[in-house]
């Protein structure tokens, strides 16, 4: 089953409770929270107080994506704040296997994210230990960027690796996902679709989420 993960990066933080309630009422299945530190990426987003606020109101899992340089320092704190899935960047982790182990020890599902320039082959020896692989289909750090077409080839390579290795890892894509490409991404093998600006810039967010859910469903893409 495919999942829509709504990124709150582009939501109205002045009306955060209302935005959370909208996502709760929608057909989306996950909240996606992008944590940026101004070091690993040039932007700064939000930290533990916002995660805790979302967790109190959310009725769906929190998918937390760390775009930070020192993720290992904060794994326990992210678990305590309410993360259900915690994704770290391959490019930011010196000892990735240990980081994934630590995430699991804190009771969370472990994800690894790859930037657009990073080949999926770097996960060949780790794919059996990972619950999710997040492929960035834009350069990380800012919302609203155009989708990078080479992502389709990376999805195909990753799907082949997962099947060859007998891994149960989900494939997630983040960046530029919309109604024009979501069905093709589902056909290529994507399980989780992160969508933010496309939803919050639409006139009717609930309807937009419903349309995204329908176009990504197995019945639609067959």
Buried (B, 14 or more C-beta within 10 A) or exposed (E): EBBBBBBBBBBEEEEBEEBBBBBEEBBBBBBBBBBBBEEBBEBEBBBBEBBEBBBEBBEBBBBBBBBBBEBBEBBEEBBBBBBBBBBBBBBBBEEBEEBBEBBBEBEBBBBBBBBBEBEBEEBEEBBEBBBBBBBBBBBBBBBBBEBBEEBBEBBEBBBEBBEEBEBEBBBBBBBBBBBEBBBEBBBBBBBBBBBBBBBBEBEEBBEBBBBBBBBBBEEBBE
